[in-house]
Amino acid sequence: MLNADFTIGFVGVGRMGSNIARHLNDEGFSVTAVYDSTEDRAQSLAEEIGTTASSTLAGVTALADYVITVVTDDEAMCQIFSETADDSLLQDAEGTVFINCATLTPGVHVEIEQLANRSGADSLEGCMASSITQAREGTLYLMCGGKEEVFEQAKPILESMSVSLRYIGEAGRAAQVKALVNMVMNINTAGLAEGLGLGDALGLDLEILQEVFSQTGANSRVLETDGEDMQLRDHECYFSSAHAAKDSGIALDLADDVGLSLPLAKATKAQFDRMIEAGKGELDKSGVAELTFKGRNSR
């Protein structure tokens, strides 16, 4: 089957959604509609890639067999899949496959699958553990949950989006894994910020310190992506501190559900909550170093 045989709509074309759309368009997929709550954003992308900026959610469903959603949170997700609203992706959705890429509470993915099925549609969670650059290049790390036959049906799209594609299991399971990935990443980020902050306060050469970290048990993927940014105070946003707080909260809720105490995750969420309180939630997660380097006065 040719890529052009897949008609794809997008709901949520912020930094991640727009770059996935650009990539799939470059790869020859037929991106037939884009929608965003910020209409100018959708219109600009539509003009760039030569598609339709839909003024309604139902319009996206009408123009696409596959709809990729990348929205901010549980509330936004429930709004676009409402069974009672005047405008919804579920209107005349029979035969549509929804691929939902936002980081959500796992239970919401289960609910969305049930809503989609009642409308004669299918739903798949496509949880991303990657950055904006990887979205544009089609090199996402993608974890999927839902019915395996729906995963196989959507696989050509998913493979184009990703460099590593994994089917995790039934609806909600991929979101659980994603929550744990982000929880551990956030702990590593906060820990690195403390290590570099203390090193700076001690007068150590931070370039040498990071080199030592990279060759010892202090090494991590976060050191590679965030270490220099923490040192140079370059916090251009690829994954915001606000998102880090939200995702750590999802993991902590899962822990509460099974009766586990996660003190490191709690302490990390508290740090990212402080970033939000200080008005710095839209800084990249590397900005948590502003709380740990002496004299940076982030509050």
C-alpha positions in Angstrom: 0.0 0.0 0.0 1.4 3.4 -1.0 1.8 6.1 1.7 -0.7 8.3 -0.1 -3.4 5.7 0.5 -3.4 6.7 4.2 -5.4 9.8 4.8 -4.2 11.4 8.1 -5.6 14.3 10.2 -4.0 16.0 13.1 -5.6 17.5 16.2 -3.1 19.5 18.2 -0.3 21.0 16.1 2.0 22.5 18.7 5.7 21.7 18.6 5.3 17.9 18.6 2.1 17.5 16.5 3.2 20.0 13.8 6.6 18.3 13.4 5.1 14.8 13.1 2.7 16.2 10.5 5.6 17.8 8.6 7.5 14.5 8.6 4.6 12.4 7.5 3.9 14.9 4.7 7.5 14.7 3.6 7.3 10.9 3.6 4.4 11.0 1.1 1.5 10.4 3.4 -1.7 12.3 2.7 -2.1 14.8 5.5 -5.7 15.9 4.7 -6.6 18.1 7.7 -5.1 19.9 10.8 -6.9 21.4 13.8 -5.7 23.3 16.8 -7.5 25.3 19.5 -5.2 28.1 18.4 -6.6 28.6 14.9 -3.7 30.7 13.6 -1.3 27.8 14.4 -3.4 25.3 12.4 -3.8 27.8 9.5 0.0 28.4 9.3 0.8 24.7 9.2 -1.9 24.1 6.6 -0.5 26.7 4.3 3.0 25.3 4.8 2.3 21.7 3.9 -0.7 22.3 1.6 -3.6 20.9 3.5 -6.9 22.0 5.1 -7.1 23.8 8.4 -10.3 22.5 9.8 -12.4 24.8 11.9 -14.0 21.8 13.7 -13.0 18.5 15.2 -15.7 16.7 13.2 -14.2 18.2 10.1 -11.0 16.4 10.8 -12.7 13.1 11.2 -14.6 13.6 8.0 -11.4 14.2 6.0 -9.2 11.4 7.4 -9.2 7.7 8.0 -6.5 8.1 10.7 -6.4 10.9 13.2 -3.3 11.7 15.3 -4.0 13.6 18.4 -1.4 15.5 20.4 -3.1 17.5 23.1 -2.0 18.8 26.5 -3.7 16.8 29.2 -6.6 14.5 30.3 -9.1 17.4 30.2 -8.3 18.4 26.7 -8.4 14.8 25.6 -11.9 14.2 27.1 -13.1 17.4 25.4 -12.1 16.4 21.9 -13.7 13.0 22.4 -16.9 14.2 24.0 -20.1 12.2 23.3 -22.3 15.2 24.2 -20.5 18.3 22.8 -21.8 19.9 19.6 -18.3 19.3 18.0 -16.3 16.1 18.6 -14.0 13.7 16.8 -16.6 11.0 17.5 -19.1 12.5 15.1 -19.5 10.1 12.1 -16.3 8.4 13.2 -17.1 4.8 12.0 -14.0 3.2 10.5 -11.7 5.9 11.8 -8.5 5.0 13.7 -7.4 7.5 16.4 -3.7 7.5 17.3 -3.4 9.3 20.6 0.1 10.6 21.3 -0.3 12.8 24.4 1.0 11.8 27.8 -2.2 11.0 29.7 -3.4 9.2 32.7 -3.6 5.5 31.6 -7.2 5.2 32.5 -8.1 8.0 30.1 -6.6 5.9 27.2 -8.9 3.1 28.2 -11.9 5.4 28.3 -11.1 6.9 24.9 -10.8 3.4 23.4 -14.3 2.6 24.8 -15.8 5.8 23.4 -14.2 5.2 20.0 -15.5 1.7 19.9 -19.0 2.8 20.7 -18.8 5.1 17.7 -17.6 2.3 15.4 -14.0 3.6 15.5 -10.7 2.3 17.0 -8.2 3.9 19.3 -4.5 3.3 19.8 -2.2 5.0 22.2 1.1 6.1 20.7 3.2 7.2 23.6 6.3 9.2 22.7 9.6 9.2 24.6 11.4 11.7 22.4 12.0 15.3 21.5 10.7 17.9 19.0 13.8 17.2 16.8 13.0 13.5 16.7 9.4 14.2 15.8 10.5 16.2 12.8 13.1 13.5 11.7 10.8 10.5 12.2 13.0 9.0 14.9 10.6 8.9 17.8 10.8 6.2 20.4 7.2 5.0 20.2 5.3 2.8 22.6 1.8 1.6 21.6 -1.2 0.2 23.5 -4.6 -1.0 22.4 -5.8 -3.8 20.2 -3.0 -5.6 18.5 -4.9 -5.8 15.2 -5.3 -2.0 15.2 -1.6 -1.6 15.9 -0.8 -3.7 12.9 -3.3 -1.7 10.7 -1.6 1.6 11.6 1.9 0.2 11.6 3.1 1.9 8.3 2.3 5.3 9.8 3.9 4.4 13.2 7.0 3.0 11.6 7.5 6.2 9.6 7.2 8.2 12.8 9.7 6.2 14.8 13.1 4.7 14.9 12.1 2.3 17.6 8.5 1.0 17.8 7.1 -1.3 20.5 3.7 -2.8 21.1 3.3 -2.9 24.8 -0.2 -4.4 25.3 -3.8 -3.5 25.9 -5.1 0.1 26.2 -3.4 1.9 29.1 -0.3 -0.2 29.3 1.8 2.0 27.0 0.8 5.0 29.1 1.9 3.3 32.2 5.3 2.6 30.7 5.6 6.1 29.5 4.8 7.5 33.0 7.6 5.4 34.4 10.0 6.5 31.7 9.3 10.1 32.5 9.3 9.6 36.2 12.8 8.1 36.1 14.0 10.8 33.6 12.7 13.5 35.8 14.5 12.0 38.9 17.7 11.9 36.8 17.3 15.5 35.7 16.8 16.8 39.2 19.7 14.7 40.5 22.0 16.0 37.8 21.0 19.6 38.6 21.9 19.0 42.3 25.2 17.4 41.4 26.3 20.2 39.0 24.9 22.8 41.4 27.0 21.5 44.2 30.1 21.1 42.0 29.7 24.7 40.9 29.4 25.9 44.5 32.6 24.0 45.4 34.4 25.7 42.6 34.9 22.6 40.5 35.4 22.7 36.7 32.0 21.7 35.5 33.3 20.5 32.1 35.7 18.1 33.8 33.0 17.1 36.3 30.6 16.2 33.5 33.3 14.2 31.8 33.9 12.3 35.0 30.2 11.7 35.4 30.0 10.4 31.8 32.6 7.7 32.5 31.3 6.6 35.9 28.1 5.5 37.6 26.8 9.1 37.4 26.3 8.7 33.7 22.9 9.0 32.2 21.1 10.1 29.0 20.1 13.2 30.8 23.7 14.2 31.3 24.1 14.1 27.5 21.0 16.1 26.8 20.9 18.6 29.7 24.3 18.8 31.4 25.7 21.6 29.2 22.4 23.4 29.2 22.3 23.5 33.0 25.9 24.8 33.1 25.2 27.5 30.4 21.6 28.3 31.6 20.4 27.5 28.1 16.8 26.3 28.8 15.2 26.5 25.4 12.2 24.3 25.8 12.1 20.7 24.4 10.3 19.2 27.3 8.9 21.7 29.8 9.2 21.7 33.5 5.4 22.0 33.6 5.2 18.7 31.7 7.7 17.1 33.9 5.6 18.0 37.0 2.5 16.7 35.3 4.1 13.4 34.2 5.7 12.8 37.6 2.2 13.3 39.1 0.8 10.6 36.8 3.4 8.2 38.0 2.7 9.0 41.7 -1.0 8.4 41.2 -0.2 5.0 39.7 1.9 4.3 42.8 -0.9 5.3 45.1 -3.2 3.0 43.2 -1.0 0.0 44.1 0.0 1.2 47.6 3.7 2.1 46.9 5.6 5.1 48.4 8.0 6.7 46.0 10.0 9.4 47.9 12.4 10.3 45.1 9.5 10.8 42.7 7.7 12.9 45.2 10.8 15.1 45.9 11.3 15.5 42.1 7.7 16.5 41.5 8.1 19.1 44.3 11.1 20.6 42.5 9.2 20.9 39.2 6.2 22.3 41.0 8.5 25.0 42.4 9.5 25.9 38.8 5.8 26.4 38.0 5.3 28.5 41.2 8.3 30.7 40.2 6.7 31.3 36.8 9.3 29.2 35.0 7.2 26.2 34.1 7.7 26.7 30.4 11.5 26.5 30.7 12.9 23.2 29.6 13.3 20.6 32.3 17.0 21.5 32.4 15.8 24.7 34.1 15.4 22.8 37.3 19.1 23.7 37.7 18.0 27.2 38.5 16.8 25.9 41.8 20.1 24.2 42.7 22.9 26.5 41.5 24.0 29.0 44.1 23.0 32.6 43.4 20.6 32.0 40.5 17.7 33.2 42.5 14.9 31.5 40.5 12.2 32.2 43.1 
